[in-house]
Amino acid sequence: MAIPLAYNFRNLVVRKTTTIMTALGIALTVAVLLAILALVNGLRTALSATGDPRHVLVLRKGSEAELTSNMERGAFQVIKFKPGIAQSKSGEPLASLEIVTVINLTSVDAPDGINVTLRGLTPEGVELRKELKLVAGRWFETGKREVVVGQSIVKRFPGAQLGSKLRFGRGDWDIVGVMSAGRSAVNSEIFADLNQVSSDFQRSEVLSSALLRATDVVAADALMKDLSSDQRLNVSALSEKEYYARQTISALPIQFLGIFVSVIMAVGSGFAAMNTMYAAVARRSQEIGTLRVLGFSRGSILLSFFLESVLLSALGGLIGCLLVLPLNGVTTGIGNFVTFSETSFNLRVTPLIMAYGVAFAMLLGAFGGLFPARMAAKKEILVRHRLHRGPPQDRSRRQGNRQGSLDRRGKGRPGAAGPGAGAPRRR
């Protein structure tokens, strides 16, 4: 026969101070873990949402990033006429020669400045990126010092607002538009005219990379093999989605550090839950004995106390989810080890992450409640009642002290001594 769950809920309510303190300790542990998972999930979502399976990125052979790659204009003229490249409405190949560099922008959080990716490209490069939308202003004009900034740049840097000016290269650049690319990492970039950027940075002939759109995914695979095997070009080609997927390595140090801190806090929270349940077992010895007298088995008592610890920890897990929920959608940034610039993204607290948090809390409760529940189930009925009433010798001593006190009080009253001292007097 199992003990009703209402018994466990009632005990948690009765011991509300202890319940709240223990639950808050577990909640803080869960909140730290969920915050790290939300950060890593947001970065991975931003990078995985960037790119198109039909897009092929061409870099110099041996380069791991656009920033360290070189692409000559002559080589690009050969590349863009390769078979398998899709064509625009005007009949031109959908190929974009681009230059990628970094500029330094200051913010309130980083007064010394943070590297931000600056991408110089042609109107064909904007057309290639179908996910791009202009949310404010207009696109930059060819041959002018004008830039279009991503939405995350606007949120992170007060000096990069629409209508402001950015100073880099050889002069000031007007911010004429704000673009959005959904959840992708393009929101962390600044777009400008290819020829103007290359001129300001004195790289008119040697640029960075080329982005191509294949007719379909099969043609993209064939195009990548063709480009990588062409000895004249000395280039390597890979899928754009694969290129951004490799950048998730930037999240690994933070993920490791966050999990390490969470594990340390989890050990403390597990022992706090264990201490709470040990105290509950010690205070409820008579209740445990009564449950045994009523016919509940050792297994039922063990399961009841174990479930009570798990319920207590689940409460802490739910509180931890509530603590971290306001972080959902908050824009932040992290240094990218591949691009050597900041990648901005939104923290994502998903239902799956919250489920992980509650499960983690319940695991702490299981660890902290197993041994106290086992101790409660092992006690004998008589031992429980003796613990409540005290040992027999203590009870005899208390009875003797009580009798001695009565005798001392009787000596001070008239007629207390003698054979008939205790008999009632007649009128």
C-alpha positions in Angstrom: 0.0 0.0 0.0 1.5 3.3 -1.1 1.4 6.5 0.9 -0.7 9.2 -0.8 1.2 12.1 -2.4 -1.0 14.5 -0.4 1.0 13.6 2.7 4.2 14.8 1.0 2.6 18.0 -0.3 1.3 18.7 3.2 4.8 18.3 4.8 6.3 20.6 2.2 3.7 23.3 3.0 4.1 22.8 6.8 7.9 23.2 6.6 7.6 26.2 4.2 10.7 28.1 5.4 13.0 25.1 4.9 11.2 24.2 1.7 11.7 27.7 0.2 15.3 28.0 1.3 16.2 24.6 -0.2 14.2 25.3 -3.4 15.9 28.6 -3.9 19.4 27.0 -3.6 18.5 24.5 -6.3 16.8 27.2 -8.4 20.0 29.3 -8.5 22.0 26.2 -9.7 19.4 25.5 -12.4 19.3 29.2 -13.4 23.1 29.2 -14.0 22.9 26.0 -16.1 19.9 27.3 -18.2 21.5 30.7 -18.8 24.6 28.9 -20.3 22.4 26.6 -22.4 20.4 29.5 -23.6 23.6 31.4 -24.7 25.0 28.4 -26.5 21.7 27.6 -28.1 21.3 31.2 -29.3 24.8 31.2 -30.9 24.2 27.8 -32.6 20.8 28.9 -33.9 22.3 32.1 -35.3 25.1 30.2 -37.1 23.0 27.3 -38.3 20.4 29.7 -39.7 23.1 31.5 -41.8 23.7 30.4 -45.3 21.9 28.5 -48.1 22.6 24.8 -49.1 23.0 26.0 -52.7 25.6 28.6 -51.8 29.3 27.8 -52.3 31.9 29.8 -50.6 35.3 30.0 -52.3 38.5 30.7 -50.3 42.2 30.6 -51.0 43.5 27.1 -50.4 44.6 26.7 -46.8 42.5 29.5 -45.4 40.0 28.8 -42.7 38.2 32.1 -42.8 37.2 34.9 -45.2 39.3 37.3 -43.1 42.6 35.5 -43.8 41.7 34.5 -47.4 42.8 36.3 -50.6 40.9 36.3 -53.9 42.2 38.0 -57.0 39.8 39.6 -59.5 41.3 37.6 -62.3 40.6 34.3 -60.6 37.1 35.4 -59.9 36.5 36.0 -63.6 37.4 32.3 -64.2 35.3 31.1 -61.2 32.0 32.8 -62.0 31.7 31.1 -65.4 32.1 27.6 -64.1 29.2 25.2 -65.0 26.5 24.7 -62.4 26.2 28.3 -61.3 22.7 29.8 -61.4 21.9 32.9 -63.4 20.1 36.1 -62.6 17.1 37.4 -64.5 19.4 39.4 -66.6 21.4 36.3 -67.5 24.5 37.1 -65.4 26.0 34.4 -63.2 24.9 34.7 -59.5 28.4 35.2 -58.2 29.6 37.8 -55.7 33.2 38.9 -55.2 33.6 40.2 -51.6 36.1 41.7 -49.3 35.9 41.0 -45.5 37.7 42.9 -42.9 37.1 44.1 -39.3 36.6 47.6 -37.9 36.5 48.7 -34.2 33.3 50.0 -32.7 32.9 51.2 -29.1 29.9 50.7 -26.9 28.9 51.2 -23.2 30.0 47.6 -22.3 33.2 47.9 -24.3 34.7 51.4 -24.1 37.9 50.1 -25.7 36.0 48.8 -28.7 35.0 45.5 -30.2 35.9 44.1 -33.7 32.9 44.0 -36.0 32.8 42.4 -39.5 32.7 44.8 -42.4 31.8 43.2 -45.7 32.3 44.9 -49.1 30.1 43.5 -51.8 28.3 44.3 -55.0 24.5 44.5 -55.5 24.7 40.9 -56.8 25.9 39.9 -53.4 22.8 41.4 -51.8 20.6 39.7 -54.3 22.3 36.4 -53.5 21.1 36.5 -49.9 17.4 35.9 -50.2 16.9 36.1 -46.4 18.0 39.7 -46.3 15.4 42.3 -45.7 15.7 46.1 -45.4 13.8 47.1 -42.2 14.8 50.8 -42.3 16.4 53.3 -44.7 17.8 52.1 -48.0 20.6 50.1 -49.5 24.0 51.7 -50.1 24.8 53.2 -53.4 27.8 52.1 -55.5 30.9 54.4 -55.3 29.7 56.2 -52.1 30.9 55.9 -48.5 27.5 54.4 -47.3 26.9 51.4 -45.1 23.9 49.3 -44.1 24.2 47.8 -40.6 22.6 44.6 -39.2 19.9 44.8 -36.5 22.2 43.4 -33.9 24.7 46.1 -34.6 22.0 48.7 -33.9 21.1 47.1 -30.6 24.6 46.6 -29.4 26.3 49.8 -30.5 24.7 53.2 -29.7 26.9 54.9 -32.2 25.7 52.8 -35.1 22.2 54.1 -35.4 20.4 55.0 -38.7 21.6 58.5 -39.8 24.8 58.4 -37.8 28.3 58.2 -39.2 31.1 55.6 -38.7 34.7 56.6 -39.1 37.0 53.9 -40.6 39.2 53.6 -43.7 39.9 57.0 -45.1 36.9 58.9 -44.0 33.4 59.0 -42.5 30.7 56.6 -43.7 27.0 57.3 -43.6 24.6 54.7 -42.1 21.8 54.7 -44.7 19.9 51.5 -43.8 19.3 48.8 -41.3 19.0 45.2 -42.5 17.6 42.0 -41.0 18.4 38.4 -41.8 16.2 36.6 -39.3 18.2 34.8 -36.7 21.4 34.5 -38.8 24.8 35.8 -38.1 24.5 38.3 -40.9 22.8 40.6 -38.4 26.2 41.1 -36.8 27.8 42.5 -40.0 28.0 45.8 -41.8 27.6 45.9 -45.6 29.2 48.5 -47.9 30.2 48.9 -51.6 32.9 46.5 -52.7 35.0 49.0 -54.7 34.8 51.7 -52.1 35.9 49.5 -49.2 38.7 47.9 -51.2 40.0 51.4 -52.2 39.9 52.7 -48.6 41.8 49.6 -47.3 44.2 49.6 -50.3 43.1 46.2 -51.5 41.8 47.0 -54.9 43.0 43.8 -56.7 43.3 41.3 -53.9 40.0 40.7 -52.1 38.8 38.0 -49.8 36.3 35.4 -51.1 33.6 34.6 -53.7 30.1 33.5 -53.0 28.3 31.5 -55.7 24.8 30.1 -56.0 24.4 26.7 -57.7 21.3 25.7 -59.5 20.6 23.0 -56.9 22.2 21.1 -54.1 23.6 18.4 -56.4 25.1 21.0 -58.7 26.6 22.7 -55.6 28.5 19.5 -54.6 29.8 19.1 -58.2 30.8 22.7 -58.3 32.7 22.4 -55.0 34.7 19.4 -56.3 35.4 21.2 -59.6 36.7 24.3 -57.9 38.8 22.5 -55.3 40.5 20.3 -58.0 41.3 23.1 -60.4 45.0 23.6 -60.1 45.0 26.9 -61.9 42.9 28.6 -59.2 44.5 27.3 -56.0 41.2 27.7 -54.1 39.1 25.5 -51.8 35.3 25.5 -51.9 32.8 24.5 -49.2 29.2 24.9 -48.5 28.2 28.3 -46.9 26.3 26.4 -44.2 29.3 24.2 -43.4 31.5 27.3 -43.1 29.2 28.8 -40.5 28.6 25.5 -38.7 32.4 25.3 -38.0 32.2 28.6 -36.1 30.2 27.0 -33.3 33.6 26.1 -31.8 33.5 29.6 -30.3 30.8 28.5 -27.9 32.7 25.5 -26.5 34.8 27.4 -23.8 31.8 29.2 -22.4 29.8 25.9 -22.5 32.5 24.1 -20.6 32.9 26.8 -18.0 29.2 27.1 -17.5 28.7 23.4 -17.0 31.8 23.2 -14.7 30.3 26.0 -12.5 26.9 24.3 -12.6 28.3 21.0 -11.5 30.1 22.6 -8.5 26.9 24.4 -7.5 25.0 21.1 -8.0 27.1 19.3 -5.5 26.3 22.0 -2.9 22.6 21.9 -3.8 22.5 18.1 -3.6 23.9 18.1 -0.1 21.5 20.9 0.9 18.6 18.8 -0.2 20.1 15.8 1.6 20.5 17.8 4.8 16.9 19.0 4.6 15.6 15.5 4.2 17.7 14.1 7.0 16.3 16.8 9.3 12.8 15.9 8.1 13.3 12.3 9.0 14.7 13.1 12.4 11.7 15.4 13.2 9.1 13.0 11.9 10.2 9.8 13.7 6.8 9.4 15.4 5.0 9.9 12.1 7.1 7.2 10.5 6.3 4.8 13.4 2.6 5.6 13.0 2.8 4.8 9.3 4.3 1.5 10.0 1.7 0.7 12.7 -1.0 1.6 10.1 0.4 -1.1 7.8 2.6 0.9 5.4 5.7 -1.1 4.3 9.3 -0.1 4.4 9.2 0.3 0.7 6.2 2.6 0.8 8.0 4.9 3.4 11.2 4.9 1.3 9.3 5.8 -1.8 7.3 8.5 0.0 10.4 10.3 1.4 12.3 9.9 -1.9 9.3 11.4 -3.9 9.2 14.3 -1.3 12.8 15.1 -2.0 12.2 14.9 -5.8 9.1 17.2 -5.5 11.1 19.7 -3.5 13.8 19.8 -6.1 11.3 20.0 -8.9 9.9 23.1 -7.2 13.4 24.5 -7.3 13.8 23.7 -11.0 10.5 25.5 -11.8 11.7 28.6 -9.9 15.0 28.4 -11.8 13.1 28.4 -15.1 11.2 31.4 -14.0 14.4 33.2 -13.0 16.0 32.7 -16.4 12.9 33.2 -18.6 13.4 37.0 -18.8 16.7 36.4 -20.6 14.8 34.9 -23.6 15.4 37.2 -26.6 18.1 39.3 -25.0 20.7 40.4 -27.5 24.3 39.6 -26.6 27.6 38.9 -28.4 30.6 36.7 -28.2 34.0 36.8 -29.8 34.3 34.5 -32.8 37.6 32.6 -33.0 37.2 32.2 -36.8 36.3 35.7 -37.9 38.1 37.5 -35.0 35.1 39.7 -34.6 31.9 39.7 -32.5 29.0 37.6 -33.4 25.7 38.9 -32.0 22.7 36.7 -31.3 19.7 36.4 -29.1 19.6 34.2 -26.0 17.0 31.4 -26.6 15.3 29.8 -23.6 13.3 27.0 -25.3 10.8 24.6 -23.7 13.4 21.8 -24.2 16.0 23.7 -22.3 13.6 24.4 -19.4 12.7 20.6 -19.4 16.5 19.9 -19.1 16.6 22.3 -16.1 13.7 20.6 -14.3 15.1 17.2 -15.0 18.5 18.3 -13.7 16.8 19.6 -10.5 14.9 16.3 -10.0 18.2 14.4 -10.4 19.7 16.6 -7.6 16.6 15.7 -5.5 17.0 12.0 -6.2 20.7 12.2 -5.1 19.8 14.2 -2.0 16.8 12.2 -1.0 17.8 8.6 -1.5 20.0 8.1 1.6 17.6 9.9 4.0 14.7 7.9 2.7 16.6 4.7 3.1 17.4 5.6 6.7 13.7 6.3 7.4 12.7 3.0 5.9 15.2 1.0 7.9 14.2 2.2 11.4 12.2 -0.2 13.6 8.8 0.9 14.9 9.8 0.7 18.6 13.0 2.7 17.9 10.9 5.5 16.4 8.7 5.7 19.4 11.6 5.5 21.8 13.3 8.4 19.9 10.1 10.4 20.4 9.5 9.5 24.1 13.1 9.1 25.2 15.0 6.1 26.8 13.4 4.1 29.7 16.0 5.3 32.2 15.2 8.9 31.3 11.5 8.4 31.9 12.2 6.7 35.3 14.5 9.6 36.3 11.8 12.1 35.3 9.2 10.2 37.4 11.5 10.1 40.4 12.2 13.8 40.2 8.4 14.5 40.0 7.7 12.3 43.1 10.5 14.0 45.1 9.1 17.4 44.2 5.7 16.4 45.6 7.2 15.1 48.8 9.1 18.3 49.4 6.0 20.4 48.9 4.1 18.1 51.3 6.5 18.7 54.2 5.8 22.3 54.4 2.0 22.0 55.0 0.4 21.3 58.5 -0.6 17.7 59.0 1.5 16.6 56.0 3.5 14.2 58.2 2.1 11.2 60.1 0.0 8.3 59.3 -3.1 10.2 58.3 -1.5 13.1 56.6 -2.9 12.2 53.2 -6.5 11.6 54.5 -9.1 14.3 54.1 -10.1 16.2 57.3 -13.7 16.0 58.6 -15.6 19.0 59.8 
